[in-house]
Amino acid sequence: MNFAIKKCIAWGDGKTCDSDWQAFANSASLDAQTLTLPELKMIPAMQRRRLSGFAKITLHCALEVSGEYQHGIASVFSSRHGDLHKTSKLISDVASKDALSPTHFGLSVHNAVGGLFSIFTGNKAPLSAVSAGEDSFFMGLVDAVAKLHHHGYQRILYVYSDQAVPAIYQDYVQQQPDNAAIGLLIEPANNTDNSFTLTCTSHDQQKVTENSQLQALDFLKFYFTNQNTLTVESKYYQWQLSRL
């Protein structure tokens, strides 16, 4: 499938602008201990105080990349774990027989941040939330591009985000404890430097282990360098992203 990336905004551990991500792409190093949170000054303070770190980095990328189109653009939000820090706290409260906060529960579901984006922008366009394990980044991208072509949209918003899982879950995941959020403004391919083609091939035999790095970080290394092709192997698929 072919598409164009009109704009890309990313936020992660110590990386908050294009020059930071370009440096990361060329050095292949990422400090997993320096996550700072965006200010989100466009959101009223009373609402901003209720947002978790996961919600803040996701909304920042969504709002910044959608720009003038944010009030009516269709969107896809993807995350492997969602706001697991908030969910983990709710599970702990249940185990301790403490009272649960309806607000915290409402903001912990997988489509919560997409819903917040719709509320803050007054956007009534279609929105979906995707989770597909290790392949959440690319599966979300497939969903966004498929919707772009099927519905004949001029553009669509795609947002992927994940945080390092809480300490209690770290023994159960194989990926490094990285924090990253990406917002992409996607349009039909236009045969320019920002056009790409994405292909997917399933493995004949499932791999035993997952990759240690988030697919989103593989993508950012590719996007912010002059590489022509990115190939990513997951347990189930081989993904290939190439510049047209």
C-alpha positions in Angstrom: 0.0 0.0 0.0 1.2 3.5 -0.9 0.9 6.7 1.0 2.6 10.0 1.8 3.6 11.4 5.2 2.9 15.1 5.1 4.1 15.7 8.6 5.7 13.8 11.5 5.8 14.8 15.1 7.5 12.6 17.7 8.1 12.8 21.5 10.2 10.4 23.6 13.0 10.0 26.1 15.0 13.2 25.8 13.8 13.6 22.2 11.2 16.4 21.7 12.0 17.9 18.2 13.2 17.0 14.8 16.9 17.7 15.5 16.8 15.4 18.6 15.3 12.6 16.5 17.8 13.1 13.7 20.6 12.8 16.3 19.0 9.7 17.6 18.6 8.2 14.2 22.3 8.7 13.4 23.7 7.6 16.8 21.2 4.8 17.5 21.2 5.6 21.2 18.2 6.5 23.4 18.3 7.5 27.1 15.4 5.7 28.7 15.6 7.8 31.9 14.9 11.3 30.7 11.3 11.5 29.7 10.0 15.0 30.0 6.3 15.9 29.4 5.0 18.5 26.9 3.3 21.5 28.4 0.1 21.3 26.4 -0.8 24.9 26.9 -3.6 24.7 24.4 -5.6 22.5 26.9 -7.2 24.3 29.9 -5.3 23.8 33.1 -8.2 22.1 34.9 -8.4 19.4 32.2 -4.6 19.2 31.8 -4.1 18.3 35.4 -6.1 15.1 34.9 -3.9 13.8 32.1 -1.4 11.1 32.7 2.1 11.1 31.1 0.9 8.7 28.5 -2.1 10.9 27.6 0.1 14.0 27.5 2.7 12.7 25.0 0.0 11.2 22.9 -2.2 14.3 22.7 0.9 16.5 22.1 1.7 14.5 18.9 -1.9 14.4 17.8 -2.6 18.1 18.2 0.8 19.3 16.8 0.7 17.1 13.7 -3.0 17.6 12.8 -2.7 21.4 13.1 -5.4 23.2 11.1 -7.1 19.9 10.2 -7.7 18.7 13.8 -11.3 19.8 14.0 -12.5 17.4 11.3 -9.9 14.8 10.4 -10.5 11.1 10.7 -8.0 9.4 13.0 -6.4 6.1 14.2 -4.8 5.8 17.6 -2.6 2.8 18.3 -0.8 1.5 21.3 0.3 -1.9 22.5 -0.2 -1.4 26.2 -2.3 1.8 26.4 -2.2 3.7 29.6 -1.0 0.6 31.6 0.3 2.7 34.5 -3.2 4.0 35.2 -4.8 0.5 34.6 -2.2 -1.1 36.9 -3.1 1.4 39.7 -6.8 0.5 39.3 -6.0 -3.3 39.5 -4.0 -2.6 42.7 -7.0 -0.7 44.1 -9.3 -3.6 43.4 -6.8 -6.0 45.1 -6.7 -3.7 48.1 -10.5 -3.3 48.1 -10.1 0.4 47.8 -12.8 2.5 46.1 -12.2 3.0 42.3 -12.4 6.4 40.7 -14.9 6.4 37.8 -12.8 9.2 36.1 -9.6 7.2 36.4 -11.4 4.1 34.9 -12.9 6.1 32.1 -9.4 7.5 31.2 -7.7 4.1 31.3 -9.6 2.4 28.4 -7.7 1.9 25.2 -9.6 4.6 23.2 -9.6 7.2 26.0 -6.9 9.5 24.6 -8.5 9.4 21.1 -11.8 10.4 22.8 -10.0 13.2 24.6 -8.6 14.4 21.3 -12.1 14.5 19.9 -13.5 16.4 22.9 -10.7 19.0 23.0 -10.9 19.7 19.2 -14.6 19.3 18.7 -13.8 16.6 16.1 -16.8 14.4 15.2 -15.0 12.4 12.4 -14.5 8.6 12.6 -11.9 7.5 15.1 -10.6 4.0 15.9 -8.2 2.5 18.5 -5.8 -0.3 17.6 -3.7 -2.8 19.7 -1.8 -5.6 18.0 0.9 -6.7 20.4 4.4 -6.3 19.1 3.0 -5.2 15.7 0.9 -2.4 17.1 2.8 0.4 15.2 2.6 -1.2 11.8 -0.9 -2.6 12.2 -2.1 0.8 13.2 -0.4 2.3 10.2 -2.1 -0.3 7.9 -5.5 0.6 9.4 -4.9 4.3 8.8 -3.8 3.9 5.2 -6.6 1.4 4.5 -9.1 3.9 5.8 -7.5 6.7 3.7 -7.9 4.8 0.5 -11.2 3.1 1.2 -13.0 6.3 2.2 -11.2 8.5 -0.3 -10.0 10.9 2.5 -7.7 13.7 1.6 -5.7 13.0 4.7 -5.9 11.0 8.0 -4.3 11.3 11.4 -2.3 8.4 12.7 -1.0 8.4 16.3 1.1 5.7 18.0 2.2 5.8 21.6 3.6 3.5 24.3 5.3 3.9 27.7 7.7 1.6 29.5 5.5 -0.8 31.4 5.2 -0.5 35.2 8.0 -2.4 37.1 5.6 -5.2 38.1 5.2 -6.2 34.5 8.7 -5.7 33.2 9.6 -9.4 33.6 6.9 -10.3 31.2 7.9 -8.1 28.2 10.9 -8.5 25.9 11.0 -4.9 24.7 13.3 -2.3 26.2 11.6 0.2 28.6 11.3 3.1 26.1 8.8 5.8 25.9 7.7 7.1 22.5 4.8 8.8 20.8 4.4 9.6 17.1 1.9 11.6 15.1 1.7 11.2 11.4 -0.4 13.3 9.0 -1.0 10.9 6.1 -2.1 11.7 2.6 -2.4 9.8 -0.7 1.0 9.1 -2.3 2.1 11.9 -4.6 5.4 10.6 -6.0 7.6 13.0 -4.0 10.2 12.4 -1.4 7.6 11.9 1.3 5.9 9.0 -0.4 6.2 5.4 0.9 5.1 1.9 0.2 4.4 -0.7 3.0 4.4 -4.4 2.5 3.8 -7.2 5.0 4.7 -10.9 4.7 3.8 -13.5 7.3 6.4 -16.0 8.5 6.0 -19.7 7.7 7.0 -20.4 11.2 6.5 -18.2 14.2 9.7 -16.8 15.7 10.4 -17.6 19.4 11.2 -14.1 20.6 10.1 -10.5 19.9 12.4 -7.7 19.0 13.8 -5.7 21.9 13.1 -2.3 20.2 9.8 -0.8 19.6 8.8 -0.8 15.9 8.0 2.9 16.3 11.7 3.6 17.1 12.8 1.6 14.1 10.4 3.7 12.0 11.8 7.0 13.4 15.4 6.0 12.7 14.4 5.3 9.1 12.3 8.4 8.7 14.9 10.8 10.0 17.7 9.4 7.8 18.2 8.9 4.1 17.6 5.2 4.1 15.6 3.9 1.2 14.2 0.8 2.9 13.3 -0.4 6.4 12.8 -4.1 7.1 11.5 -5.1 10.5 11.0 -8.7 11.6 8.4 -9.5 14.3 7.3 -12.9 15.7 4.6 -13.2 13.0 5.5 -10.9 10.1 8.2 -9.2 8.1 7.4 -5.5 7.5 9.1 -3.6 4.7 8.7 0.2 4.3 10.3 1.8 1.3 10.5 5.3 -0.1 8.9 5.7 -3.5 
